[in-house]
Amino acid sequence: MKPKTYVETSLVSYLTSRPSEDQVCAAHQQVTRTWWWMGRKTFDLYASQFVLDEAAKGDSEAAARRLAALEDIPLLEVTEEATALAARILSGGGLPSQARVDALHVAVATVHGMDYIVTWNCKHIANAMLRSRIEGICRLAGFEPPVICTPIELVEE
């Protein structure tokens, strides 16, 4: 059985954006592209309506590329349980109040038993300073949180 992996919006943005002139960003884009094609074989990928909503924002051509990449990715249901967990993540200090959608990404993935959340959102989601708080809140609520990571951490040699 393949590991279940929640694809957060930032990953799709890196996947479909024009090549960056910034060397670090360009490297992240390349890792993302490598992971995406490898990941399709290695992981069962999932998203949520929040990913689609975020992917649809901004420049219409870029949004169309993001949405096309997500076309065949199954969507996880946004349940009351997930909404409640997101509220706990925010109220418990796992994420700042302005990161509501990020809390919802984490909560939806957690409630649905994902093994991983793959993201480039290192400000809130894949942030080492916040990760243990997020995980603790999820465990206190009775859930085992997924491993939160960037594609770099999921690339096999």
ABEGO torsion letter per residue (X at the ends): XBBBBBBBAAAAAAAABBBBABAAAAAAAAAAAAAAAAAAAABBBBBBAAAAAAAABEBAAAAAAAAAAAAABBBBBBBAAAAAAAAAAAAAGABBAAAAAAAAAAAAAAAAGBABBBBABAAAABBAAAAAAAAAAAAAAGBBBBBBBBAAAABBX
